[in-house]
Amino acid sequence: MVVKVLERHGFVLIAQRGSHQKWRSCVISKECRQVIVPFHQGHDLPTGTMKSIIEGSGLPPTDFS
């Protein structure tokens, strides 16, 4: 779900190392934003990790609900 929201807002996957994916977007604002998303299929993200992804992306929290 997190990845689909990021893709919808112009983020692109630029790298993956192990189970962590690096997503970047320069579309949302004049500055580029980058977030690291842990990719553990079948597991929910911890609340703190989700909060960090939301803050790092610069997107409103409502887009992720």
N, CA, C and O atoms as a Tripos MOL2 file, in Angstrom:
@<TRIPOS>MOLECULE
protein
  260   259    65     0     0
PROTEIN
NO_CHARGES

@<TRIPOS>ATOM
      1 N           0.8160   -1.1850    0.0000 N.3       1 MET1
      2 CA          0.0000    0.0000    0.0000 C.3       1 MET1
      3 C           0.8680    1.2600    0.0000 C.2       1 MET1
      4 O           0.5880    2.1970   -0.7470 O.2       1 MET1
      5 N           1.9120    1.2940    0.8240 N.am      2 VAL2
      6 CA          2.7820    2.4660    0.9040 C.3       2 VAL2
      7 C           3.4250    2.7380   -0.4490 C.2       2 VAL2
      8 O           3.4860    3.8850   -0.8920 O.2       2 VAL2
      9 N           3.8970    1.6980   -1.0980 N.am      3 VAL3
     10 CA          4.5580    1.8430   -2.3920 C.3       3 VAL3
     11 C           3.5880    2.4000   -3.4320 C.2       3 VAL3
     12 O           3.9720    3.2520   -4.2330 O.2       3 VAL3
     13 N           2.3580    1.9420   -3.4340 N.am      4 LYS4
     14 CA          1.3700    2.4350   -4.3980 C.3       4 LYS4
     15 C           1.0960    3.9160   -4.1950 C.2       4 LYS4
     16 O           0.9460    4.6530   -5.1690 O.2       4 LYS4
     17 N           1.0290    4.3650   -2.9450 N.am      5 VAL5
     18 CA          0.8090    5.7850   -2.6530 C.3       5 VAL5
     19 C           1.9980    6.6000   -3.1560 C.2       5 VAL5
     20 O           1.8160    7.6420   -3.7850 O.2       5 VAL5
     21 N           3.2020    6.1310   -2.8840 N.am      6 LEU6
     22 CA          4.3910    6.8480   -3.3370 C.3       6 LEU6
     23 C           4.4290    6.9330   -4.8630 C.2       6 LEU6
     24 O           4.7140    7.9960   -5.4140 O.2       6 LEU6
     25 N           4.1480    5.8290   -5.5460 N.am      7 GLU7
     26 CA          4.1470    5.8240   -7.0170 C.3       7 GLU7
     27 C           3.1090    6.7950   -7.5670 C.2       7 GLU7
     28 O           3.3630    7.4930   -8.5490 O.2       7 GLU7
     29 N           1.9510    6.8370   -6.9370 N.am      8 ARG8
     30 CA          0.8670    7.7180   -7.3850 C.3       8 ARG8
     31 C           1.2770    9.1890   -7.2940 C.2       8 ARG8
     32 O           0.7700   10.0240   -8.0430 O.2       8 ARG8
     33 N           2.1850    9.5020   -6.3860 N.am      9 HIS9
     34 CA          2.6200   10.8820   -6.1860 C.3       9 HIS9
     35 C           3.9710   11.1640   -6.8370 C.2       9 HIS9
     36 O           4.6260   12.1490   -6.4940 O.2       9 HIS9
     37 N           4.3890   10.3300   -7.7550 N.am     10 GLY10
     38 CA          5.5770   10.6110   -8.5470 C.3      10 GLY10
     39 C           6.8930   10.0870   -7.9980 C.2      10 GLY10
     40 O           7.9460   10.4050   -8.5500 O.2      10 GLY10
     41 N           6.8720    9.3060   -6.9480 N.am     11 PHE11
     42 CA          8.1020    8.7120   -6.4280 C.3      11 PHE11
     43 C           8.5060    7.5460   -7.3250 C.2      11 PHE11
     44 O           7.6600    6.8050   -7.8250 O.2      11 PHE11
     45 N           9.8050    7.4000   -7.5160 N.am     12 VAL12
     46 CA         10.3200    6.2870   -8.3110 C.3      12 VAL12
     47 C          11.3420    5.5120   -7.4790 C.2      12 VAL12
     48 O          12.0760    6.0900   -6.6770 O.2      12 VAL12
     49 N          11.3740    4.2150   -7.6820 N.am     13 LEU13
     50 CA         12.3320    3.3480   -6.9980 C.3      13 LEU13
     51 C          13.6980    3.5720   -7.6300 C.2      13 LEU13
     52 O          13.8750    3.3660   -8.8310 O.2      13 LEU13
     53 N          14.6620    3.9940   -6.8170 N.am     14 ILE14
     54 CA         15.9850    4.2600   -7.3820 C.3      14 ILE14
     55 C          17.0230    3.2370   -6.9500 C.2      14 ILE14
     56 O          18.0580    3.0970   -7.6000 O.2      14 ILE14
     57 N          16.7610    2.5190   -5.8630 N.am     15 ALA15
     58 CA         17.7200    1.5090   -5.4040 C.3      15 ALA15
     59 C          17.0560    0.5710   -4.4120 C.2      15 ALA15
     60 O          16.0660    0.9150   -3.7640 O.2      15 ALA15
     61 N          17.6190   -0.6090   -4.3100 N.am     16 GLN16
     62 CA         17.1750   -1.5620   -3.3040 C.3      16 GLN16
     63 C          18.3950   -2.3070   -2.8050 C.2      16 GLN16
     64 O          19.2290   -2.7730   -3.5800 O.2      16 GLN16
     65 N          18.4760   -2.4040   -1.4970 N.am     17 ARG17
     66 CA         19.5680   -3.1690   -0.8880 C.3      17 ARG17
     67 C          18.9490   -4.0790    0.1550 C.2      17 ARG17
     68 O          18.4590   -3.6220    1.1870 O.2      17 ARG17
     69 N          18.9770   -5.3480   -0.1220 N.am     18 GLY18
     70 CA         18.3180   -6.2970    0.7750 C.3      18 GLY18
     71 C          16.8230   -6.0680    0.7690 C.2      18 GLY18
     72 O          16.1860   -6.1010   -0.2840 O.2      18 GLY18
     73 N          16.2640   -5.8360    1.9430 N.am     19 SER19
     74 CA         14.8190   -5.6610    2.0400 C.3      19 SER19
     75 C          14.4120   -4.1950    2.1450 C.2      19 SER19
     76 O          13.2670   -3.9010    2.4880 O.2      19 SER19
     77 N          15.3300   -3.2690    1.8560 N.am     20 HIS20
     78 CA         15.0110   -1.8500    1.9520 C.3      20 HIS20
     79 C          15.0650   -1.2080    0.5650 C.2      20 HIS20
     80 O          16.0250   -1.3790   -0.1870 O.2      20 HIS20
     81 N          14.0090   -0.4670    0.2560 N.am     21 GLN21
     82 CA         13.9030    0.2090   -1.0310 C.3      21 GLN21
     83 C          14.0550    1.7120   -0.8360 C.2      21 GLN21
     84 O          13.5260    2.2780    0.1200 O.2      21 GLN21
     85 N          14.7780    2.3530   -1.7430 N.am     22 LYS22
     86 CA         14.9820    3.7970   -1.7040 C.3      22 LYS22
     87 C          14.1200    4.4330   -2.7960 C.2      22 LYS22
     88 O          14.2890    4.1430   -3.9800 O.2      22 LYS22
     89 N          13.1980    5.3010   -2.3860 N.am     23 TRP23
     90 CA         12.2750    5.9710   -3.3010 C.3      23 TRP23
     91 C          12.5660    7.4630   -3.3070 C.2      23 TRP23
     92 O          12.8280    8.0500   -2.2570 O.2      23 TRP23
     93 N          12.5220    8.0890   -4.5020 N.am     24 ARG24
     94 CA         12.8200    9.5190   -4.6200 C.3      24 ARG24
     95 C          11.8070   10.2020   -5.5280 C.2      24 ARG24
     96 O          11.3130    9.6270   -6.4980 O.2      24 ARG24
     97 N          11.5140   11.4610   -5.1730 N.am     25 SER25
     98 CA         10.6320   12.2830   -5.9930 C.3      25 SER25
     99 C          11.1330   13.7170   -5.9840 C.2      25 SER25
    100 O          11.5050   14.2560   -4.9420 O.2      25 SER25
    101 N          11.1350   14.3210   -7.1560 N.am     26 CYS26
    102 CA         11.4700   15.7400   -7.2800 C.3      26 CYS26
    103 C          10.2640   16.4960   -7.8260 C.2      26 CYS26
    104 O          10.3900   17.6410   -8.2610 O.2      26 CYS26
    105 N           9.1050   15.8620   -7.8040 N.am     27 VAL27
    106 CA          7.8960   16.4270   -8.3940 C.3      27 VAL27
    107 C           7.1010   17.2470   -7.3870 C.2      27 VAL27
    108 O           6.5320   18.2780   -7.7470 O.2      27 VAL27
    109 N           7.0510   16.8060   -6.1320 N.am     28 ILE28
    110 CA          6.1770   17.4090   -5.1290 C.3      28 ILE28
    111 C           6.5510   18.8600   -4.8470 C.2      28 ILE28
    112 O           5.6670   19.7140   -4.7780 O.2      28 ILE28
    113 N           7.8030   19.1530   -4.6880 N.am     29 SER29
    114 CA          8.2530   20.5110   -4.4180 C.3      29 SER29
    115 C           9.5200   20.7660   -5.2290 C.2      29 SER29
    116 O           9.9620   19.9110   -5.9970 O.2      29 SER29
    117 N          10.0860   21.9300   -5.0510 N.am     30 LYS30
    118 CA         11.2970   22.2540   -5.7960 C.3      30 LYS30
    119 C          12.4850   21.4160   -5.3390 C.2      30 LYS30
    120 O          13.4550   21.2510   -6.0790 O.2      30 LYS30
    121 N          12.4080   20.8920   -4.1280 N.am     31 GLU31
    122 CA         13.4870   20.0420   -3.6300 C.3      31 GLU31
    123 C          13.1080   18.5730   -3.7760 C.2      31 GLU31
    124 O          11.9290   18.2170   -3.7500 O.2      31 GLU31
    125 N          14.1020   17.7430   -3.9260 N.am     32 CYS32
    126 CA         13.8470   16.3060   -4.0280 C.3      32 CYS32
    127 C          13.6210   15.7270   -2.6360 C.2      32 CYS32
    128 O          14.2290   16.1640   -1.6590 O.2      32 CYS32
    129 N          12.7490   14.7510   -2.5690 N.am     33 ARG33
    130 CA         12.4790   14.0420   -1.3160 C.3      33 ARG33
    131 C          12.8280   12.5800   -1.5180 C.2      33 ARG33
    132 O          12.6160   12.0150   -2.5910 O.2      33 ARG33
    133 N          13.3660   11.9780   -0.4690 N.am     34 GLN34
    134 CA         13.7650   10.5760   -0.5360 C.3      34 GLN34
    135 C          13.3080    9.8590    0.7280 C.2      34 GLN34
    136 O          13.4540   10.3770    1.8350 O.2      34 GLN34
    137 N          12.7580    8.6700    0.5530 N.am     35 VAL35
    138 CA         12.3460    7.8620    1.6970 C.3      35 VAL35
    139 C          12.8530    6.4350    1.5150 C.2      35 VAL35
    140 O          12.9760    5.9350    0.3970 O.2      35 VAL35
    141 N          13.1400    5.8020    2.6360 N.am     36 ILE36
    142 CA         13.5430    4.4030    2.6550 C.3      36 ILE36
    143 C          12.3520    3.6020    3.1600 C.2      36 ILE36
    144 O          11.8100    3.8900    4.2270 O.2      36 ILE36
    145 N          11.9490    2.6020    2.3940 N.am     37 VAL37
    146 CA         10.7990    1.7810    2.7620 C.3      37 VAL37
    147 C          11.2650    0.3440    2.9630 C.2      37 VAL37
    148 O          11.7550   -0.2850    2.0240 O.2      37 VAL37
    149 N          11.1170   -0.1850    4.1870 N.am     38 PRO38
    150 CA         11.4360   -1.5990    4.3920 C.3      38 PRO38
    151 C          10.3960   -2.4550    3.6830 C.2      38 PRO38
    152 O           9.1970   -2.2010    3.7970 O.2      38 PRO38
    153 N          10.8440   -3.4520    2.9640 N.am     39 PHE39
    154 CA          9.9360   -4.2800    2.1740 C.3      39 PHE39
    155 C           9.9680   -5.6990    2.7170 C.2      39 PHE39
    156 O          10.7870   -6.5210    2.3070 O.2      39 PHE39
    157 N           9.0660   -5.9710    3.6420 N.am     40 HIS40
    158 CA          8.9360   -7.3060    4.2270 C.3      40 HIS40
    159 C           7.5350   -7.7930    3.8830 C.2      40 HIS40
    160 O           6.5710   -7.4670    4.5750 O.2      40 HIS40
    161 N           7.4270   -8.5590    2.8330 N.am     41 GLN41
    162 CA          6.1300   -8.9970    2.3340 C.3      41 GLN41
    163 C           5.3490   -9.7460    3.4110 C.2      41 GLN41
    164 O           5.8680  -10.6570    4.0560 O.2      41 GLN41
    165 N           4.0930   -9.3430    3.5890 N.am     42 GLY42
    166 CA          3.2230  -10.0040    4.5450 C.3      42 GLY42
    167 C           3.3120   -9.4540    5.9580 C.2      42 GLY42
    168 O           2.6210   -9.9440    6.8510 O.2      42 GLY42
    169 N           4.1570   -8.4350    6.1830 N.am     43 HIS43
    170 CA          4.2970   -7.8480    7.5130 C.3      43 HIS43
    171 C           3.8200   -6.3960    7.4890 C.2      43 HIS43
    172 O           4.0260   -5.6850    6.5060 O.2      43 HIS43
    173 N           3.1860   -5.9630    8.5680 N.am     44 ASP44
    174 CA          2.7890   -4.5650    8.7120 C.3      44 ASP44
    175 C           3.9920   -3.7380    9.1480 C.2      44 ASP44
    176 O           4.8820   -4.2270    9.8440 O.2      44 ASP44
    177 N           4.0000   -2.4680    8.7220 N.am     45 LEU45
    178 CA          5.0720   -1.5750    9.1450 C.3      45 LEU45
    179 C           4.8000   -1.0800   10.5620 C.2      45 LEU45
    180 O           3.6530   -0.7830   10.8970 O.2      45 LEU45
    181 N           5.8270   -0.9870   11.3990 N.am     46 PRO46
    182 CA          5.6370   -0.4080   12.7320 C.3      46 PRO46
    183 C           5.1780    1.0470   12.6230 C.2      46 PRO46
    184 O           5.4700    1.7230   11.6360 O.2      46 PRO46
    185 N           4.4640    1.5190   13.6320 N.am     47 THR47
    186 CA          3.9040    2.8730   13.6180 C.3      47 THR47
    187 C           4.9820    3.9330   13.4150 C.2      47 THR47
    188 O           4.7950    4.8530   12.6190 O.2      47 THR47
    189 N           6.0960    3.8200   14.1160 N.am     48 GLY48
    190 CA          7.1700    4.8040   13.9910 C.3      48 GLY48
    191 C           7.7790    4.8340   12.6000 C.2      48 GLY48
    192 O           8.1270    5.9020   12.0980 O.2      48 GLY48
    193 N           7.9100    3.6830   11.9790 N.am     49 THR49
    194 CA          8.4440    3.5970   10.6160 C.3      49 THR49
    195 C           7.4840    4.2560    9.6360 C.2      49 THR49
    196 O           7.9050    4.9920    8.7440 O.2      49 THR49
    197 N           6.1980    3.9900    9.8020 N.am     50 MET50
    198 CA          5.1860    4.5890    8.9270 C.3      50 MET50
    199 C           5.1890    6.1090    9.0790 C.2      50 MET50
    200 O           5.0960    6.8340    8.0880 O.2      50 MET50
    201 N           5.2950    6.5870   10.3090 N.am     51 LYS51
    202 CA          5.3230    8.0290   10.5660 C.3      51 LYS51
    203 C           6.5410    8.6640    9.8950 C.2      51 LYS51
    204 O           6.4440    9.7620    9.3460 O.2      51 LYS51
    205 N           7.6740    7.9850    9.9360 N.am     52 SER52
    206 CA          8.8970    8.4820    9.3160 C.3      52 SER52
    207 C           8.7560    8.5610    7.7960 C.2      52 SER52
    208 O           9.2210    9.5190    7.1780 O.2      52 SER52
    209 N           8.1210    7.5660    7.1980 N.am     53 ILE53
    210 CA          7.8980    7.5590    5.7490 C.3      53 ILE53
    211 C           6.9840    8.7140    5.3550 C.2      53 ILE53
    212 O           7.2370    9.3950    4.3610 O.2      53 ILE53
    213 N           5.9250    8.9360    6.1270 N.am     54 ILE54
    214 CA          4.9820   10.0210    5.8310 C.3      54 ILE54
    215 C           5.6850   11.3710    5.9270 C.2      54 ILE54
    216 O           5.5440   12.2070    5.0350 O.2      54 ILE54
    217 N           6.4370   11.5890    6.9980 N.am     55 GLU55
    218 CA          7.1470   12.8580    7.1690 C.3      55 GLU55
    219 C           8.1930   13.0640    6.0790 C.2      55 GLU55
    220 O           8.3250   14.1660    5.5470 O.2      55 GLU55
    221 N           8.9260   12.0280    5.7490 N.am     56 GLY56
    222 CA          9.9650   12.1320    4.7340 C.3      56 GLY56
    223 C           9.4250   12.3690    3.3370 C.2      56 GLY56
    224 O          10.0800   13.0010    2.5080 O.2      56 GLY56
    225 N           8.2290   11.8620    3.0770 N.am     57 SER57
    226 CA          7.6480   12.0090    1.7410 C.3      57 SER57
    227 C           7.0620   13.3940    1.5150 C.2      57 SER57
    228 O           6.9450   13.8410    0.3740 O.2      57 SER57
    229 N           6.6920   14.0780    2.6010 N.am     58 GLY58
    230 CA          6.0690   15.3900    2.4600 C.3      58 GLY58
    231 C           4.6110   15.3220    2.0490 C.2      58 GLY58
    232 O           4.0090   16.3460    1.7270 O.2      58 GLY58
    233 N           4.0430   14.1390    2.0560 N.am     59 LEU59
    234 CA          2.6450   13.9510    1.6750 C.3      59 LEU59
    235 C           1.7590   14.0420    2.9130 C.2      59 LEU59
    236 O           2.2200   13.7740    4.0230 O.2      59 LEU59
    237 N           0.4870   14.4210    2.7360 N.am     60 PRO60
    238 CA         -0.4170   14.4540    3.8870 C.3      60 PRO60
    239 C          -0.7060   13.0400    4.3910 C.2      60 PRO60
    240 O          -0.8300   12.1080    3.5960 O.2      60 PRO60
    241 N          -0.8140   12.8800    5.7110 N.am     61 PRO61
    242 CA         -1.0830   11.5520    6.2850 C.3      61 PRO61
    243 C          -2.3710   10.9180    5.7630 C.2      61 PRO61
    244 O          -2.4900    9.6930    5.7380 O.2      61 PRO61
    245 N          -3.3260   11.7340    5.3500 N.am     62 THR62
    246 CA         -4.5980   11.1890    4.8530 C.3      62 THR62
    247 C          -4.4150   10.3930    3.5690 C.2      62 THR62
    248 O          -5.2410    9.5350    3.2560 O.2      62 THR62
    249 N          -3.3480   10.6590    2.8200 N.am     63 ASP63
    250 CA         -3.0990    9.9030    1.5850 C.3      63 ASP63
    251 C          -2.7360    8.4490    1.8740 C.2      63 ASP63
    252 O          -2.8550    7.5940    0.9970 O.2      63 ASP63
    253 N          -2.2970    8.1700    3.0890 N.am     64 PHE64
    254 CA         -1.8540    6.8270    3.4460 C.3      64 PHE64
    255 C          -2.9180    6.0110    4.1660 C.2      64 PHE64
    256 O          -2.6840    4.8530    4.5100 O.2      64 PHE64
    257 N          -4.1010    6.6160    4.3980 N.am     65 SER65
    258 CA         -5.1320    5.8560    5.1240 C.3      65 SER65
    259 C          -6.1520    5.2460    4.1990 C.2      65 SER65
    260 O          -7.0790    4.5800    4.6570 O.2      65 SER65
@<TRIPOS>BOND
     1     1     2 1
     2     2     3 1
     3     3     4 2
     4     3     5 am
     5     5     6 1
     6     6     7 1
     7     7     8 2
     8     7     9 am
     9     9    10 1
    10    10    11 1
    11    11    12 2
    12    11    13 am
    13    13    14 1
    14    14    15 1
    15    15    16 2
    16    15    17 am
    17    17    18 1
    18    18    19 1
    19    19    20 2
    20    19    21 am
    21    21    22 1
    22    22    23 1
    23    23    24 2
    24    23    25 am
    25    25    26 1
    26    26    27 1
    27    27    28 2
    28    27    29 am
    29    29    30 1
    30    30    31 1
    31    31    32 2
    32    31    33 am
    33    33    34 1
    34    34    35 1
    35    35    36 2
    36    35    37 am
    37    37    38 1
    38    38    39 1
    39    39    40 2
    40    39    41 am
    41    41    42 1
    42    42    43 1
    43    43    44 2
    44    43    45 am
    45    45    46 1
    46    46    47 1
    47    47    48 2
    48    47    49 am
    49    49    50 1
    50    50    51 1
    51    51    52 2
    52    51    53 am
    53    53    54 1
    54    54    55 1
    55    55    56 2
    56    55    57 am
    57    57    58 1
    58    58    59 1
    59    59    60 2
    60    59    61 am
    61    61    62 1
    62    62    63 1
    63    63    64 2
    64    63    65 am
    65    65    66 1
    66    66    67 1
    67    67    68 2
    68    67    69 am
    69    69    70 1
    70    70    71 1
    71    71    72 2
    72    71    73 am
    73    73    74 1
    74    74    75 1
    75    75    76 2
    76    75    77 am
    77    77    78 1
    78    78    79 1
    79    79    80 2
    80    79    81 am
    81    81    82 1
    82    82    83 1
    83    83    84 2
    84    83    85 am
    85    85    86 1
    86    86    87 1
    87    87    88 2
    88    87    89 am
    89    89    90 1
    90    90    91 1
    91    91    92 2
    92    91    93 am
    93    93    94 1
    94    94    95 1
    95    95    96 2
    96    95    97 am
    97    97    98 1
    98    98    99 1
    99    99   100 2
   100    99   101 am
   101   101   102 1
   102   102   103 1
   103   103   104 2
   104   103   105 am
   105   105   106 1
   106   106   107 1
   107   107   108 2
   108   107   109 am
   109   109   110 1
   110   110   111 1
   111   111   112 2
   112   111   113 am
   113   113   114 1
   114   114   115 1
   115   115   116 2
   116   115   117 am
   117   117   118 1
   118   118   119 1
   119   119   120 2
   120   119   121 am
   121   121   122 1
   122   122   123 1
   123   123   124 2
   124   123   125 am
   125   125   126 1
   126   126   127 1
   127   127   128 2
   128   127   129 am
   129   129   130 1
   130   130   131 1
   131   131   132 2
   132   131   133 am
   133   133   134 1
   134   134   135 1
   135   135   136 2
   136   135   137 am
   137   137   138 1
   138   138   139 1
   139   139   140 2
   140   139   141 am
   141   141   142 1
   142   142   143 1
   143   143   144 2
   144   143   145 am
   145   145   146 1
   146   146   147 1
   147   147   148 2
   148   147   149 am
   149   149   150 1
   150   150   151 1
   151   151   152 2
   152   151   153 am
   153   153   154 1
   154   154   155 1
   155   155   156 2
   156   155   157 am
   157   157   158 1
   158   158   159 1
   159   159   160 2
   160   159   161 am
   161   161   162 1
   162   162   163 1
   163   163   164 2
   164   163   165 am
   165   165   166 1
   166   166   167 1
   167   167   168 2
   168   167   169 am
   169   169   170 1
   170   170   171 1
   171   171   172 2
   172   171   173 am
   173   173   174 1
   174   174   175 1
   175   175   176 2
   176   175   177 am
   177   177   178 1
   178   178   179 1
   179   179   180 2
   180   179   181 am
   181   181   182 1
   182   182   183 1
   183   183   184 2
   184   183   185 am
   185   185   186 1
   186   186   187 1
   187   187   188 2
   188   187   189 am
   189   189   190 1
   190   190   191 1
   191   191   192 2
   192   191   193 am
   193   193   194 1
   194   194   195 1
   195   195   196 2
   196   195   197 am
   197   197   198 1
   198   198   199 1
   199   199   200 2
   200   199   201 am
   201   201   202 1
   202   202   203 1
   203   203   204 2
   204   203   205 am
   205   205   206 1
   206   206   207 1
   207   207   208 2
   208   207   209 am
   209   209   210 1
   210   210   211 1
   211   211   212 2
   212   211   213 am
   213   213   214 1
   214   214   215 1
   215   215   216 2
   216   215   217 am
   217   217   218 1
   218   218   219 1
   219   219   220 2
   220   219   221 am
   221   221   222 1
   222   222   223 1
   223   223   224 2
   224   223   225 am
   225   225   226 1
   226   226   227 1
   227   227   228 2
   228   227   229 am
   229   229   230 1
   230   230   231 1
   231   231   232 2
   232   231   233 am
   233   233   234 1
   234   234   235 1
   235   235   236 2
   236   235   237 am
   237   237   238 1
   238   238   239 1
   239   239   240 2
   240   239   241 am
   241   241   242 1
   242   242   243 1
   243   243   244 2
   244   243   245 am
   245   245   246 1
   246   246   247 1
   247   247   248 2
   248   247   249 am
   249   249   250 1
   250   250   251 1
   251   251   252 2
   252   251   253 am
   253   253   254 1
   254   254   255 1
   255   255   256 2
   256   255   257 am
   257   257   258 1
   258   258   259 1
   259   259   260 2
@<TRIPOS>SUBSTRUCTURE
     1 MET1         2 RESIDUE 1 A MET
     2 VAL2         6 RESIDUE 1 A VAL
     3 VAL3        10 RESIDUE 1 A VAL
     4 LYS4        14 RESIDUE 1 A LYS
     5 VAL5        18 RESIDUE 1 A VAL
     6 LEU6        22 RESIDUE 1 A LEU
     7 GLU7        26 RESIDUE 1 A GLU
     8 ARG8        30 RESIDUE 1 A ARG
     9 HIS9        34 RESIDUE 1 A HIS
    10 GLY10       38 RESIDUE 1 A GLY
    11 PHE11       42 RESIDUE 1 A PHE
    12 VAL12       46 RESIDUE 1 A VAL
    13 LEU13       50 RESIDUE 1 A LEU
    14 ILE14       54 RESIDUE 1 A ILE
    15 ALA15       58 RESIDUE 1 A ALA
    16 GLN16       62 RESIDUE 1 A GLN
    17 ARG17       66 RESIDUE 1 A ARG
    18 GLY18       70 RESIDUE 1 A GLY
    19 SER19       74 RESIDUE 1 A SER
    20 HIS20       78 RESIDUE 1 A HIS
    21 GLN21       82 RESIDUE 1 A GLN
    22 LYS22       86 RESIDUE 1 A LYS
    23 TRP23       90 RESIDUE 1 A TRP
    24 ARG24       94 RESIDUE 1 A ARG
    25 SER25       98 RESIDUE 1 A SER
    26 CYS26      102 RESIDUE 1 A CYS
    27 VAL27      106 RESIDUE 1 A VAL
    28 ILE28      110 RESIDUE 1 A ILE
    29 SER29      114 RESIDUE 1 A SER
    30 LYS30      118 RESIDUE 1 A LYS
    31 GLU31      122 RESIDUE 1 A GLU
    32 CYS32      126 RESIDUE 1 A CYS
    33 ARG33      130 RESIDUE 1 A ARG
    34 GLN34      134 RESIDUE 1 A GLN
    35 VAL35      138 RESIDUE 1 A VAL
    36 ILE36      142 RESIDUE 1 A ILE
    37 VAL37      146 RESIDUE 1 A VAL
    38 PRO38      150 RESIDUE 1 A PRO
    39 PHE39      154 RESIDUE 1 A PHE
    40 HIS40      158 RESIDUE 1 A HIS
    41 GLN41      162 RESIDUE 1 A GLN
    42 GLY42      166 RESIDUE 1 A GLY
    43 HIS43      170 RESIDUE 1 A HIS
    44 ASP44      174 RESIDUE 1 A ASP
    45 LEU45      178 RESIDUE 1 A LEU
    46 PRO46      182 RESIDUE 1 A PRO
    47 THR47      186 RESIDUE 1 A THR
    48 GLY48      190 RESIDUE 1 A GLY
    49 THR49      194 RESIDUE 1 A THR
    50 MET50      198 RESIDUE 1 A MET
    51 LYS51      202 RESIDUE 1 A LYS
    52 SER52      206 RESIDUE 1 A SER
    53 ILE53      210 RESIDUE 1 A ILE
    54 ILE54      214 RESIDUE 1 A ILE
    55 GLU55      218 RESIDUE 1 A GLU
    56 GLY56      222 RESIDUE 1 A GLY
    57 SER57      226 RESIDUE 1 A SER
    58 GLY58      230 RESIDUE 1 A GLY
    59 LEU59      234 RESIDUE 1 A LEU
    60 PRO60      238 RESIDUE 1 A PRO
    61 PRO61      242 RESIDUE 1 A PRO
    62 THR62      246 RESIDUE 1 A THR
    63 ASP63      250 RESIDUE 1 A ASP
    64 PHE64      254 RESIDUE 1 A PHE
    65 SER65      258 RESIDUE 1 A SER
